């Protein structure tokens, strides 16, 4: 149930947020363009991870990851084809 709420928050925020942000893990800023491996090495495993579809026509699998709470925020990461496309955050 908690996962569905967080996923719903992510989708809502993802749709209505206009700019990409960065997530800071230790001394590393995670920005769009980095790989899933780079994110895991810097931030560890996400709290929640969901894979959507099987790649479709493009052959690129979509993933939604959630980190947090960290300093009162949840961070939502959207990957396509193993590359970070967007970072969004939401206050707890």
N, C-alpha and C positions, 0 to 999 in steps of 0.2 A: 504494500500500500504506500509506504513512504517513498519507494522508488517511483511509483506512478506520479506521485505529487511532485517530486523533484524533476522528473522527465517533463511533466506538464509545465512547470515553471520554466524549464530550459527552453522548451519549444516556444512558449509565450514570449520570453525575453529575447530569444534568438530572432524571432520574427520582427519584434518591435525595436530592437537595438540597431542603431545606424552605423556605428563605428566599431572597428576591431580594437581590442584591448590586448594587454599582455598579462601573463600570469608570472609572478616571481616565485621561483623555487630556489631557496638558498641564495646563491649569487647569480643565478641564471634567469634571464627573462625569456619566457616562452612566448613567441610571436607566431603569427601565421607564416607558413612556409617550412616549419620544422617537421621532422618525421615523428611517428608514434614512438619509435625507439628513443629518440632524443628527449621526448617528454617523460618517458618512464625513467630514463637514467637520471634526469634532473629532479623529477617530482615524485617518483615512486608510482605504484599502482593507483589508479583512481578509485574513489569510493564506490562509484557505479560506472558500469560500462555496458553500452548496448550497441549491437551491430544491426543495421537496418538493411534488409535486402541482400541480394547476392551479387551485386555489381551492375545488374541491368545491362543496357546497351553499351554503356561506357566501359563496363568491366571493372569499375571502381567501387569498392565497398565503402559504405558510409558508416561512421561510428560516432557515437555521442558519449563523452566521458564527463564525469562530475568529480570535482575536488572540493574539499571543504568540510565543515566551515573553517576558514582561515582568516583570522582577524575580523570575524563577523560577516564574512562573505562566502558565498558558494561560487565556484568557477565552473563554467560549462564550456567544454571544448568540442568542436565539430571537426571531424576528419573526413576527408574524401580521398580514397586511394592511398591511405597511409600518410597523408600530408595534412597538417593542421590548416584548416580554412578560416576558422573564426574562434575567437575567445570572447565570452560574455561573462558578466558577473551579476550577482544579485545579493543584496543585503539579507542576512539571516532573519 
